[in-house]
Amino acid sequence: MSEDLNPVARNATFYRRLRRWRALAAKAQGGLCHHCRVVLAPPNSGVANACTADHLVALADGGRHCRANVVAACFACNNARGSEKARAAAQARLSARKRPGADGPRERVL
């Protein structure tokens, strides 16, 4: 069904579902953050404990956009979790690079 929608309508549908799932998750969790258990503030309130929707398995990591993969998390935890993944990805890229001379000394050709 969503394949028939134009990109703008598909994006609106995505966020409408996410808002509904965030509300359901917050209610199921008793109004507490999934990660740190702090009491959640209303969404878009601009405070660190504002309620956000967090994908347990990120969409970028192959997670699905479904109700079972979404939990309510405070902004601080959701933001820290994203930063943690970004740091891990950057570290993996750096360690994948070969440093000059890493494979031992080279013979000098005269």
TAUR-V134804 format. One record per pair of residues at least 24 apart in sequence whose ideal C-beta (glycine too) atoms are under 6 Angstrom apart, sorted by the first residue. I is the first residue (numbers start at 1). J is the second residue. D is the distance in whole Angstrom. If there is no record, write none. Layout:
[[I J D] [I J D]]
//
This chain:
[[18 53 5] [21 67 5] [21 70 4] [22 53 4] [22 72 6] [25 70 6] [25 71 5] [25 72 4] [26 51 5] [26 72 4] [29 72 6] [33 73 5] [33 74 4] [33 77 6] [34 71 4] [34 73 5] [35 73 6] [35 77 4] [36 77 5] [38 74 5] [40 74 6] [48 75 6] [48 76 4] [49 74 4] [50 75 5] [52 78 5] [54 78 5]]
//
